[in-house]
């Protein structure tokens, strides 16, 4: 089950978006308080934006666009931080974009992938509520979620060595690493979206790998069930 879950597309994306979340340039003691005070407005805006993205995404039952849009905002923010070094106001505005983008994309990605392990999902065929998950659904979701979060927190290790004192005050390497991981996460989301769209189409026309499985076998398939449709 661990081997099967670790090969899925979804758990490969989460670690890439976590790296920028842990990144924070070190502050000298004498300006640490001011640094913390100035970090409040970006956090507040990030919170409000994340709630808005999550609400609209849930209302429309769609994830892909609401993962990509915040990541594009984060990419613009880190791009500005990487390119602009002589305008404090512009740099501060870029922090808003980076925080709003990263902290809005992360929950959408995490929920998108974990909900896609639930059975039955929102589907054209199955509209009723299923009170008990099949064994396969429980196992794949539990193992996949643990693997995703556990492996994703490795991003904190990468981030620790991204912003180091010798790179002050521009921290070009740290911003470049953050930007690179966000771009990689965006590409992975596109690949995942294309993969699950193709899989949904196969199941629509009866080409699922498990289409001929018996009812007993289907009870243990979880999201591999031929009637399952991945949330996009």
C-alpha positions as CSV (number, residue, x, y, z in Angstrom):
1,X,0.0,0.0,0.0
2,X,2.9,2.4,0.8
3,X,4.5,1.7,-2.5
4,X,1.2,2.1,-4.4
5,X,0.4,5.4,-2.7
6,X,3.9,6.8,-3.1
7,X,3.7,6.5,-6.9
8,X,0.6,8.7,-7.3
9,X,0.9,12.1,-8.8
10,X,-0.6,14.0,-6.0
11,X,2.0,13.5,-3.2
12,X,4.8,14.7,-5.5
13,X,3.4,18.3,-5.6
14,X,3.0,19.2,-1.9
15,X,6.7,19.2,-1.0
16,X,7.4,21.7,-3.8
17,X,5.0,24.4,-2.6
18,X,6.1,24.0,1.1
19,X,9.7,25.3,0.5
20,X,8.8,29.0,0.1
21,X,6.5,28.8,3.2
22,X,9.5,28.1,5.4
23,X,11.7,30.7,3.8
24,X,12.4,33.8,6.0
25,X,15.6,35.9,5.8
26,X,17.3,36.2,9.2
27,X,16.9,39.5,11.0
28,X,19.4,41.2,13.3
29,X,18.3,41.5,16.9
30,X,17.9,45.3,16.8
31,X,15.4,45.2,13.9
32,X,13.7,41.9,14.8
33,X,10.7,43.6,16.4
34,X,10.2,45.9,13.5
35,X,10.5,43.0,11.1
36,X,7.8,41.1,13.0
37,X,5.5,44.1,13.0
38,X,5.9,44.6,9.3
39,X,5.1,41.0,8.7
40,X,1.6,41.3,10.1
41,X,-0.1,43.0,7.1
42,X,1.1,40.4,4.6
43,X,-0.1,37.6,6.9
44,X,-3.5,39.3,7.3
45,X,-3.9,39.7,3.6
46,X,-2.8,36.1,3.0
47,X,-5.4,34.9,5.5
48,X,-8.2,36.8,3.8
49,X,-7.2,35.8,0.3
50,X,-6.8,32.1,1.3
51,X,-10.3,32.1,2.8
52,X,-11.8,33.7,-0.3
53,X,-10.0,31.2,-2.6
54,X,-11.1,28.3,-0.5
55,X,-14.7,29.5,-0.4
56,X,-15.0,30.0,-4.1
57,X,-13.2,26.8,-4.9
58,X,-15.6,24.8,-2.7
59,X,-18.6,26.5,-4.2
60,X,-17.6,25.8,-7.8
61,X,-16.3,22.2,-6.9
62,X,-13.1,23.0,-8.8
63,X,-9.5,22.9,-7.7
64,X,-7.0,23.3,-10.6
65,X,-7.6,27.0,-11.4
66,X,-7.7,27.9,-7.7
67,X,-4.3,26.3,-7.2
68,X,-2.7,27.8,-10.3
69,X,-4.0,31.4,-9.8
70,X,-2.4,31.8,-6.3
71,X,0.8,30.2,-7.5
72,X,1.0,32.7,-10.4
73,X,0.6,35.5,-7.8
74,X,3.4,33.9,-5.7
75,X,5.6,33.6,-8.8
76,X,5.1,37.4,-9.6
77,X,6.0,38.2,-5.9
78,X,9.2,36.2,-5.8
79,X,10.2,37.4,-9.3
80,X,9.9,41.0,-8.1
81,X,12.0,40.2,-5.0
82,X,14.6,38.6,-7.2
83,X,14.8,41.5,-9.6
84,X,14.2,44.6,-7.5
85,X,16.7,45.6,-4.8
86,X,16.6,49.4,-4.5
87,X,12.9,50.1,-3.9
88,X,11.6,49.2,-0.4
89,X,8.0,49.9,-1.2
90,X,8.0,47.7,-4.3
91,X,9.8,44.9,-2.3
92,X,7.3,45.2,0.5
93,X,4.4,44.9,-2.0
94,X,6.1,41.8,-3.4
95,X,6.0,40.2,0.0
96,X,2.2,40.6,0.0
97,X,2.0,38.8,-3.3
98,X,4.4,36.0,-2.2
99,X,2.5,35.4,1.1
100,X,-0.9,35.6,-0.5
101,X,0.0,33.2,-3.3
102,X,1.9,30.5,-1.3
103,X,-0.5,30.4,1.6
104,X,-3.6,30.2,-0.6
105,X,-2.2,27.6,-3.0
106,X,-1.1,25.2,-0.3
107,X,-4.5,24.3,1.3
108,X,-6.1,24.0,-2.1
109,X,-3.4,21.5,-3.2
110,X,-3.6,19.5,0.0
111,X,-7.4,19.3,0.0
112,X,-7.5,18.6,-3.8
113,X,-5.3,15.5,-3.5
114,X,-6.8,14.2,-0.3
115,X,-10.4,14.5,-1.5
116,X,-9.4,12.7,-4.6
117,X,-8.7,9.6,-2.5
118,X,-12.2,9.7,-1.0
119,X,-14.9,7.3,-2.3
120,X,-17.3,8.0,-3.7
121,X,-16.3,11.4,-5.1
122,X,-18.5,14.0,-6.8
123,X,-19.3,12.1,-10.0
124,X,-21.8,12.1,-12.8
125,X,-22.9,8.6,-11.9
126,X,-22.8,8.5,-8.1
127,X,-24.6,11.4,-6.3
128,X,-25.6,9.8,-3.1
129,X,-23.6,9.9,0.2
130,X,-21.6,6.8,1.0
131,X,-21.5,6.3,4.8
132,X,-18.5,4.0,4.9
133,X,-15.3,4.1,2.9
134,X,-14.1,0.8,1.4
135,X,-11.0,-0.7,2.9
136,X,-8.9,0.3,-0.1
137,X,-10.1,3.9,0.1
138,X,-9.2,4.1,3.8
139,X,-5.8,2.7,3.3
140,X,-4.8,4.7,0.3
141,X,-6.1,7.9,1.8
142,X,-4.4,7.3,5.2
143,X,-1.0,6.3,3.7
144,X,-1.1,8.9,0.9
145,X,-2.0,11.7,3.3
146,X,0.7,10.8,5.8
147,X,3.3,10.4,3.1
148,X,2.3,13.7,1.5
149,X,2.5,15.8,4.7
150,X,5.6,14.0,6.1
151,X,7.5,14.2,2.9
152,X,6.3,17.7,2.3
153,X,7.8,19.0,5.6
154,X,11.2,18.2,4.1
155,X,10.7,21.6,2.5
156,X,11.6,23.1,5.9
157,X,15.1,21.5,5.6
158,X,15.6,23.0,2.2
159,X,14.3,26.4,3.3
160,X,16.7,26.5,6.3
161,X,19.7,26.7,3.9
162,X,18.1,28.9,1.4
163,X,18.4,32.2,3.2
164,X,21.8,32.5,4.9
165,X,23.5,35.6,6.3
166,X,26.3,35.8,3.7
167,X,23.6,36.4,1.0
168,X,22.3,39.5,2.7
169,X,20.8,41.9,1.9
170,X,19.5,40.6,-1.5
171,X,19.2,36.9,-0.7
172,X,19.1,36.2,-4.4
173,X,19.8,32.5,-3.9
174,X,16.9,32.1,-1.5
175,X,14.4,33.9,-3.7
176,X,15.6,31.9,-6.7
177,X,15.1,28.6,-4.9
178,X,11.6,29.6,-3.8
179,X,10.7,30.7,-7.3
180,X,12.0,27.5,-8.7
181,X,10.0,25.3,-6.4
182,X,6.8,27.2,-7.0
183,X,7.3,26.9,-10.8
184,X,8.0,23.2,-10.3
185,X,4.8,22.9,-8.2
186,X,2.8,24.7,-10.9
187,X,4.1,22.3,-13.6
188,X,3.3,19.3,-11.4
189,X,-0.3,20.6,-10.9
190,X,-0.7,20.9,-14.7
191,X,0.6,17.4,-15.2
192,X,-1.7,16.0,-12.4
193,X,-4.7,17.8,-13.9
194,X,-4.0,16.3,-17.3
195,X,-3.5,12.9,-15.9
196,X,-6.7,12.8,-13.9
197,X,-8.6,14.3,-16.8
198,X,-7.3,11.5,-19.1
199,X,-8.2,8.9,-16.5
200,X,-11.7,10.2,-16.1
201,X,-12.2,10.0,-19.8
202,X,-11.0,6.5,-19.9
203,X,-13.5,5.5,-17.2
204,X,-16.3,7.3,-19.1
205,X,-15.8,5.1,-22.1
206,X,-15.2,1.9,-20.0
207,X,-11.5,1.6,-20.5
208,X,-10.6,1.6,-16.8
209,X,-8.0,-0.9,-15.7
210,X,-10.5,-2.3,-13.2
211,X,-13.6,-2.1,-15.4
212,X,-14.0,-5.9,-15.4
213,X,-13.4,-6.3,-11.7
214,X,-15.9,-8.2,-9.6
215,X,-18.1,-6.4,-7.1
216,X,-16.1,-7.9,-4.3
217,X,-12.9,-6.7,-5.8
218,X,-14.3,-3.2,-6.4
219,X,-15.1,-2.8,-2.8
220,X,-11.4,-2.6,-2.0
221,X,-10.4,-0.4,-4.9
222,X,-11.1,3.0,-3.3
223,X,-10.4,5.8,-5.8
224,X,-9.3,3.1,-8.4
225,X,-13.0,2.1,-8.6
226,X,-14.2,2.4,-12.3
227,X,-17.1,4.5,-11.2
228,X,-14.9,7.0,-9.4
229,X,-14.3,10.4,-11.1
230,X,-11.4,12.5,-9.9
231,X,-12.2,16.1,-8.8
232,X,-10.5,18.5,-11.1
